[in-house]
Amino acid sequence: MQMQVNEKTKTIELWLTRAEKNDPTFRASLKPLYQQYTAQKYLVAVFLSGDGDLYQQTRDLLIYNRKRLAEQEVQKQRQSAIFM
């Protein structure tokens, strides 16, 4: 597990390995850590190691986001044209 603490944004990032992700005892052992930082008004984010192809999934996400942004731009242009 890797833990990154950002005092400025009051966030805690926990990065779990595949073995840690699948270990219920380990996951349960993190609860006191969550409670400790939550009590201090920190946001605790847990990132789990995946099984997919990181390159392919990142590529697909970027393509989706670009397409979605283009669709939103078209909608804005249509809205502007209606009000002119």
The first five atom37 places (N, CA, C, CB, O) and aatype in JSON, in Angstrom:
{
  "aatype": [12, 5, 12, 5, 19, 2, 6, 11, 16, 11, 16, 9, 6, 10, 17, 10, 16, 1, 0, 6, 11, 2, 3, 14, 16, 13, 1, 0, 15, 10, 11, 14, 10, 18, 5, 5, 18, 16, 0, 5, 11, 18, 10, 19, 0, 19, 13, 10, 15, 7, 3, 7, 3, 10, 18, 5, 5, 16, 1, 3, 10, 10, 9, 18, 2, 1, 11, 1, 10, 0, 6, 5, 6, 19, 5, 11, 5, 1, 5, 15, 0, 9, 13, 12],
  "atom_mask": [
    [1, 1, 1, 1, 1],
    [1, 1, 1, 1, 1],
    [1, 1, 1, 1, 1],
    [1, 1, 1, 1, 1],
    [1, 1, 1, 1, 1],
    [1, 1, 1, 1, 1],
    [1, 1, 1, 1, 1],
    [1, 1, 1, 1, 1],
    [1, 1, 1, 1, 1],
    [1, 1, 1, 1, 1],
    [1, 1, 1, 1, 1],
    [1, 1, 1, 1, 1],
    [1, 1, 1, 1, 1],
    [1, 1, 1, 1, 1],
    [1, 1, 1, 1, 1],
    [1, 1, 1, 1, 1],
    [1, 1, 1, 1, 1],
    [1, 1, 1, 1, 1],
    [1, 1, 1, 1, 1],
    [1, 1, 1, 1, 1],
    [1, 1, 1, 1, 1],
    [1, 1, 1, 1, 1],
    [1, 1, 1, 1, 1],
    [1, 1, 1, 1, 1],
    [1, 1, 1, 1, 1],
    [1, 1, 1, 1, 1],
    [1, 1, 1, 1, 1],
    [1, 1, 1, 1, 1],
    [1, 1, 1, 1, 1],
    [1, 1, 1, 1, 1],
    [1, 1, 1, 1, 1],
    [1, 1, 1, 1, 1],
    [1, 1, 1, 1, 1],
    [1, 1, 1, 1, 1],
    [1, 1, 1, 1, 1],
    [1, 1, 1, 1, 1],
    [1, 1, 1, 1, 1],
    [1, 1, 1, 1, 1],
    [1, 1, 1, 1, 1],
    [1, 1, 1, 1, 1],
    [1, 1, 1, 1, 1],
    [1, 1, 1, 1, 1],
    [1, 1, 1, 1, 1],
    [1, 1, 1, 1, 1],
    [1, 1, 1, 1, 1],
    [1, 1, 1, 1, 1],
    [1, 1, 1, 1, 1],
    [1, 1, 1, 1, 1],
    [1, 1, 1, 1, 1],
    [1, 1, 1, 0, 1],
    [1, 1, 1, 1, 1],
    [1, 1, 1, 0, 1],
    [1, 1, 1, 1, 1],
    [1, 1, 1, 1, 1],
    [1, 1, 1, 1, 1],
    [1, 1, 1, 1, 1],
    [1, 1, 1, 1, 1],
    [1, 1, 1, 1, 1],
    [1, 1, 1, 1, 1],
    [1, 1, 1, 1, 1],
    [1, 1, 1, 1, 1],
    [1, 1, 1, 1, 1],
    [1, 1, 1, 1, 1],
    [1, 1, 1, 1, 1],
    [1, 1, 1, 1, 1],
    [1, 1, 1, 1, 1],
    [1, 1, 1, 1, 1],
    [1, 1, 1, 1, 1],
    [1, 1, 1, 1, 1],
    [1, 1, 1, 1, 1],
    [1, 1, 1, 1, 1],
    [1, 1, 1, 1, 1],
    [1, 1, 1, 1, 1],
    [1, 1, 1, 1, 1],
    [1, 1, 1, 1, 1],
    [1, 1, 1, 1, 1],
    [1, 1, 1, 1, 1],
    [1, 1, 1, 1, 1],
    [1, 1, 1, 1, 1],
    [1, 1, 1, 1, 1],
    [1, 1, 1, 1, 1],
    [1, 1, 1, 1, 1],
    [1, 1, 1, 1, 1],
    [1, 1, 1, 1, 1]
  ],
  "atom_positions": [
    [[0.85, -1.18, 0.0], [0.0, 0.0, 0.0], [0.89, 1.24, 0.0], [-0.96, 0.0, 1.22], [1.9, 1.3, 0.69]],
    [[0.48, 2.19, -0.78], [1.13, 3.5, -0.76], [0.12, 4.5, -0.23], [1.64, 3.91, -2.19], [-1.06, 4.45, -0.55]],
    [[0.61, 5.42, 0.59], [-0.26, 6.44, 1.17], [0.33, 7.81, 0.87], [-0.45, 6.23, 2.7], [1.51, 8.07, 1.15]],
    [[-0.5, 8.68, 0.31], [-0.06, 10.04, 0.02], [-0.97, 11.0, 0.78], [-0.09, 10.34, -1.51], [-2.19, 10.95, 0.66]],
    [[-0.36, 11.87, 1.57], [-1.1, 12.84, 2.37], [-0.86, 14.22, 1.77], [-0.67, 12.8, 3.87], [0.29, 14.63, 1.57]],
    [[-1.94, 14.93, 1.48], [-1.83, 16.29, 0.97], [-2.46, 17.21, 2.01], [-2.52, 16.43, -0.43], [-3.69, 17.32, 2.11]],
    [[-1.61, 17.88, 2.77], [-2.08, 18.77, 3.83], [-2.86, 19.96, 3.26], [-0.9, 19.27, 4.67], [-3.84, 20.41, 3.84]],
    [[-2.41, 20.45, 2.12], [-3.02, 21.64, 1.52], [-4.48, 21.4, 1.14], [-2.22, 22.07, 0.29], [-5.35, 22.22, 1.43]],
    [[-4.75, 20.26, 0.49], [-6.12, 19.96, 0.06], [-6.86, 19.07, 1.04], [-6.09, 19.3, -1.3], [-8.04, 18.75, 0.84]],
    [[-6.17, 18.67, 2.11], [-6.74, 17.8, 3.14], [-7.29, 16.51, 2.52], [-7.87, 18.53, 3.9], [-8.43, 16.11, 2.76]],
    [[-6.45, 15.87, 1.72], [-6.82, 14.59, 1.12], [-5.78, 13.53, 1.45], [-6.98, 14.73, -0.41], [-4.59, 13.81, 1.61]],
    [[-6.26, 12.3, 1.55], [-5.42, 11.14, 1.76], [-5.69, 10.19, 0.6], [-5.69, 10.46, 3.17], [-6.84, 9.85, 0.34]],
    [[-4.65, 9.77, -0.07], [-4.79, 8.79, -1.15], [-4.15, 7.49, -0.7], [-4.15, 9.3, -2.49], [-2.97, 7.46, -0.34]],
    [[-4.93, 6.42, -0.74], [-4.42, 5.09, -0.43], [-4.44, 4.28, -1.71], [-5.26, 4.39, 0.7], [-5.49, 4.13, -2.34]],
    [[-3.29, 3.75, -2.1], [-3.16, 2.96, -3.32], [-2.91, 1.52, -2.92], [-2.01, 3.51, -4.25], [-1.85, 1.2, -2.37]],
    [[-3.89, 0.64, -3.18], [-3.78, -0.75, -2.77], [-3.33, -1.63, -3.94], [-5.11, -1.25, -2.22], [-3.7, -1.41, -5.09]],
    [[-2.53, -2.64, -3.62], [-2.11, -3.63, -4.61], [-3.27, -4.59, -4.85], [-0.83, -4.39, -4.15], [-4.28, -4.54, -4.14]],
    [[-3.14, -5.46, -5.83], [-4.18, -6.47, -6.09], [-4.36, -7.37, -4.87], [-3.82, -7.32, -7.32], [-5.49, -7.69, -4.5]],
    [[-3.26, -7.78, -4.26], [-3.34, -8.67, -3.1], [-4.07, -7.97, -1.94], [-1.93, -9.11, -2.65], [-4.92, -8.58, -1.29]],
    [[-3.73, -6.71, -1.69], [-4.39, -5.96, -0.61], [-5.86, -5.74, -0.92], [-3.69, -4.61, -0.39], [-6.71, -5.81, -0.03]],
    [[-6.16, -5.48, -2.19], [-7.54, -5.25, -2.6], [-8.41, -6.47, -2.3], [-7.6, -4.91, -4.09], [-9.57, -6.32, -1.91]],
    [[-7.86, -7.65, -2.5], [-8.63, -8.89, -2.34], [-8.54, -9.49, -0.94], [-8.15, -9.9, -3.33], [-9.07, -10.58, -0.71]],
    [[-7.9, -8.81, 0.0], [-7.73, -9.33, 1.36], [-8.7, -8.63, 2.3], [-6.27, -9.13, 1.84], [-8.47, -7.48, 2.69]],
    [[-9.8, -9.3, 2.69], [-10.8, -8.66, 3.55], [-10.24, -8.24, 4.91], [-11.97, -9.6, 3.76], [-10.67, -7.23, 5.47]],
    [[-9.3, -9.0, 5.43], [-8.71, -8.65, 6.73], [-7.92, -7.35, 6.62], [-7.8, -9.79, 7.24], [-8.01, -6.48, 7.48]],
    [[-7.15, -7.23, 5.56], [-6.38, -6.0, 5.34], [-7.32, -4.82, 5.16], [-5.45, -6.14, 4.13], [-7.1, -3.75, 5.75]],
    [[-8.35, -5.0, 4.34], [-9.31, -3.9, 4.09], [-9.97, -3.46, 5.38], [-10.38, -4.34, 3.07], [-10.16, -2.26, 5.61]],
    [[-10.34, -4.43, 6.24], [-10.96, -4.1, 7.53], [-9.97, -3.35, 8.43], [-11.46, -5.37, 8.23], [-10.38, -2.51, 9.23]],
    [[-8.69, -3.66, 8.31], [-7.69, -3.01, 9.16], [-7.52, -1.53, 8.82], [-6.35, -3.73, 9.02], [-6.92, -0.78, 9.59]],
    [[-8.03, -1.1, 7.67], [-7.92, 0.3, 7.27], [-8.98, 1.19, 7.92], [-8.01, 0.41, 5.77], [-8.85, 2.42, 7.91]],
    [[-10.03, 0.59, 8.47], [-11.13, 1.39, 9.03], [-10.68, 2.4, 10.08], [-12.16, 0.47, 9.64], [-11.13, 3.54, 10.05]],
    [[-9.8, 2.02, 11.02], [-9.34, 3.03, 11.99], [-8.62, 4.21, 11.32], [-8.41, 2.39, 13.01], [-8.72, 5.35, 11.77]],
    [[-7.9, 3.92, 10.25], [-7.22, 4.98, 9.51], [-8.24, 5.93, 8.88], [-6.3, 4.38, 8.42], [-8.09, 7.15, 8.94]],
    [[-9.29, 5.36, 8.26], [-10.36, 6.18, 7.69], [-10.97, 7.07, 8.76], [-11.45, 5.29, 7.04], [-11.15, 8.27, 8.56]],
    [[-11.29, 6.47, 9.89], [-11.94, 7.21, 10.98], [-11.04, 8.33, 11.51], [-12.32, 6.26, 12.12], [-11.51, 9.44, 11.78]],
    [[-9.76, 8.04, 11.65], [-8.82, 9.03, 12.16], [-8.77, 10.26, 11.26], [-7.41, 8.42, 12.29], [-8.89, 11.39, 11.73]],
    [[-8.61, 10.03, 9.97], [-8.49, 11.16, 9.05], [-9.83, 11.83, 8.78], [-7.87, 10.7, 7.74], [-9.88, 13.05, 8.56]],
    [[-10.9, 11.08, 8.78], [-12.22, 11.68, 8.6], [-12.53, 12.62, 9.77], [-13.31, 10.59, 8.48], [-13.11, 13.68, 9.58]],
    [[-12.14, 12.22, 10.97], [-12.34, 13.07, 12.15], [-11.56, 14.37, 12.04], [-11.93, 12.31, 13.41], [-11.94, 15.39, 12.63]],
    [[-10.46, 14.34, 11.29], [-9.65, 15.55, 11.09], [-10.08, 16.32, 9.84], [-8.16, 15.17, 10.98], [-9.38, 17.22, 9.39]],
    [[-11.23, 15.95, 9.3], [-11.83, 16.62, 8.13], [-11.02, 16.41, 6.84], [-11.96, 18.1, 8.4], [-10.98, 17.28, 5.98]],
    [[-10.4, 15.24, 6.73], [-9.7, 14.87, 5.5], [-10.63, 14.02, 4.64], [-8.39, 14.09, 5.82], [-11.5, 13.32, 5.15]],
    [[-10.43, 14.09, 3.34], [-11.12, 13.21, 2.41], [-10.19, 12.04, 2.14], [-11.53, 13.95, 1.09], [-9.06, 12.24, 1.69]],
    [[-10.66, 10.83, 2.4], [-9.85, 9.63, 2.18], [-10.31, 8.97, 0.88], [-9.95, 8.64, 3.39], [-11.48, 8.61, 0.75]],
    [[-9.38, 8.82, -0.06], [-9.68, 8.17, -1.34], [-8.86, 6.9, -1.43], [-9.4, 9.12, -2.55], [-7.65, 6.91, -1.2]],
    [[-9.53, 5.8, -1.78], [-8.85, 4.51, -1.9], [-8.85, 4.11, -3.38], [-9.54, 3.41, -1.02], [-9.9, 4.04, -4.01]],
    [[-7.67, 3.86, -3.9], [-7.52, 3.44, -5.29], [-7.11, 1.97, -5.31], [-6.47, 4.32, -6.03], [-6.15, 1.57, -4.66]],
    [[-7.85, 1.18, -6.08], [-7.62, -0.26, -6.13], [-6.95, -0.63, -7.44], [-8.95, -1.03, -5.97], [-7.32, -0.15, -8.51]],
    [[-5.96, -1.49, -7.34], [-5.27, -1.97, -8.54], [-6.25, -2.78, -9.38], [-4.03, -2.82, -8.16], [-7.0, -3.6, -8.85]],
    [[-6.24, -2.53, -10.67], [-7.18, -3.22, -11.54], [-6.54, -4.35, -12.33], [0.0, 0.0, 0.0], [-5.35, -4.63, -12.2]],
    [[-7.38, -4.98, -13.13], [-6.91, -6.11, -13.93], [-6.85, -5.78, -15.42], [-7.81, -7.3, -13.71], [-6.33, -6.57, -16.21]],
    [[-7.36, -4.62, -15.8], [-7.44, -4.29, -17.21], [-6.15, -3.7, -17.75], [0.0, 0.0, 0.0], [-5.19, -3.48, -17.01]],
    [[-6.15, -3.46, -19.04], [-5.01, -2.86, -19.73], [-5.08, -1.34, -19.53], [-5.02, -3.22, -21.26], [-5.97, -0.67, -20.06]],
    [[-4.15, -0.81, -18.76], [-4.17, 0.6, -18.4], [-4.11, 1.49, -19.65], [-3.0, 0.93, -17.48], [-4.85, 2.47, -19.74]],
    [[-3.25, 1.16, -20.59], [-3.13, 1.97, -21.81], [-4.46, 2.03, -22.55], [-2.03, 1.4, -22.72], [-4.92, 3.11, -22.92]],
    [[-5.07, 0.87, -22.79], [-6.31, 0.8, -23.55], [-7.44, 1.53, -22.83], [-6.7, -0.67, -23.8], [-8.21, 2.27, -23.45]],
    [[-7.55, 1.32, -21.53], [-8.64, 1.96, -20.78], [-8.47, 3.48, -20.71], [-8.72, 1.38, -19.38], [-9.44, 4.22, -20.8]],
    [[-7.22, 3.93, -20.56], [-6.97, 5.37, -20.54], [-7.28, 5.97, -21.91], [-5.51, 5.67, -20.15], [-7.88, 7.04, -22.0]],
    [[-6.87, 5.29, -22.96], [-7.14, 5.74, -24.32], [-8.65, 5.85, -24.55], [-6.52, 4.77, -25.35], [-9.13, 6.86, -25.07]],
    [[-9.39, 4.82, -24.15], [-10.84, 4.82, -24.33], [-11.5, 5.96, -23.55], [-11.43, 3.49, -23.9], [-12.43, 6.6, -24.04]],
    [[-11.02, 6.2, -22.34], [-11.58, 7.28, -21.53], [-11.32, 8.64, -22.17], [-10.98, 7.24, -20.11], [-12.21, 9.49, -22.2]],
    [[-10.11, 8.85, -22.67], [-9.8, 10.12, -23.33], [-10.63, 10.32, -24.59], [-8.31, 10.17, -23.67], [-11.1, 11.43, -24.85]],
    [[-10.82, 9.27, -25.36], [-11.66, 9.35, -26.57], [-13.09, 9.69, -26.18], [-11.62, 8.02, -27.36], [-13.72, 10.55, -26.81]],
    [[-13.61, 9.03, -25.17], [-14.98, 9.3, -24.71], [-15.11, 10.76, -24.26], [-15.37, 8.34, -23.55], [-16.06, 11.44, -24.64]],
    [[-14.16, 11.23, -23.46], [-14.23, 12.61, -22.96], [-14.16, 13.62, -24.09], [-13.1, 12.86, -21.96], [-14.86, 14.64, -24.07]],
    [[-13.32, 13.35, -25.08], [-13.21, 14.26, -26.22], [-14.52, 14.29, -27.02], [-12.04, 13.84, -27.13], [-14.97, 15.36, -27.43]],
    [[-15.12, 13.13, -27.23], [-16.39, 13.04, -27.95], [-17.49, 13.77, -27.17], [-16.79, 11.56, -28.18], [-18.29, 14.5, -27.76]],
    [[-17.51, 13.57, -25.87], [-18.53, 14.21, -25.02], [-18.38, 15.73, -25.07], [-18.41, 13.71, -23.56], [-19.37, 16.45, -25.15]],
    [[-17.15, 16.22, -25.02], [-16.9, 17.65, -25.09], [-17.37, 18.22, -26.43], [-15.41, 17.95, -24.89], [-17.97, 19.3, -26.47]],
    [[-17.12, 17.5, -27.51], [-17.57, 17.94, -28.84], [-19.09, 17.99, -28.9], [-17.02, 17.0, -29.93], [-19.66, 18.92, -29.47]],
    [[-19.76, 17.0, -28.31], [-21.22, 16.99, -28.28], [-21.76, 18.18, -27.5], [-21.74, 15.67, -27.67], [-22.75, 18.79, -27.89]],
    [[-21.12, 18.51, -26.4], [-21.55, 19.65, -25.6], [-21.38, 20.96, -26.37], [-20.77, 19.71, -24.28], [-22.21, 21.86, -26.27]],
    [[-20.3, 21.07, -27.12], [-20.07, 22.27, -27.93], [-21.15, 22.42, -29.0], [-18.68, 22.21, -28.59], [-21.64, 23.52, -29.24]],
    [[-21.53, 21.32, -29.63], [-22.59, 21.36, -30.64], [-23.9, 21.8, -29.99], [-22.76, 19.97, -31.32], [-24.63, 22.61, -30.56]],
    [[-24.19, 21.29, -28.82], [-25.42, 21.68, -28.11], [-25.4, 23.18, -27.8], [-25.57, 20.86, -26.8], [-26.42, 23.85, -27.94]],
    [[-24.25, 23.69, -27.37], [-24.14, 25.13, -27.07], [-24.4, 25.96, -28.33], [-22.74, 25.46, -26.5], [-25.11, 26.96, -28.28]],
    [[-23.82, 25.52, -29.45], [-24.0, 26.25, -30.7], [-25.46, 26.23, -31.13], [-23.12, 25.66, -31.8], [-25.98, 27.24, -31.61]],
    [[-26.11, 25.11, -30.95], [-27.54, 25.01, -31.3], [-28.38, 25.92, -30.41], [-28.03, 23.56, -31.19], [-29.31, 26.57, -30.88]],
    [[-28.05, 25.95, -29.14], [-28.78, 26.82, -28.2], [-28.58, 28.28, -28.58], [-28.31, 26.57, -26.75], [-29.52, 29.08, -28.54]],
    [[-27.36, 28.64, -28.94], [-27.07, 30.02, -29.34], [-27.82, 30.38, -30.61], [-25.55, 30.21, -29.55], [-28.32, 31.5, -30.73]],
    [[-27.91, 29.46, -31.55], [-28.6, 29.72, -32.81], [-30.1, 29.9, -32.59], [-28.36, 28.56, -33.8], [-30.73, 30.69, -33.29]],
    [[-30.66, 29.21, -31.64], [-32.09, 29.32, -31.35], [-32.43, 30.7, -30.81], [-32.53, 28.24, -30.35], [-33.48, 31.25, -31.13]],
    [[-31.56, 31.25, -29.99], [-31.83, 32.53, -29.34], [-31.44, 33.73, -30.18], [-31.13, 32.59, -28.03], [-31.63, 34.87, -29.74]],
    [[-30.9, 33.53, -31.36], [-30.5, 34.66, -32.21], [-31.58, 35.05, -33.13], [-29.27, 34.34, -33.0], [-31.42, 35.99, -33.92]]
  ]
}
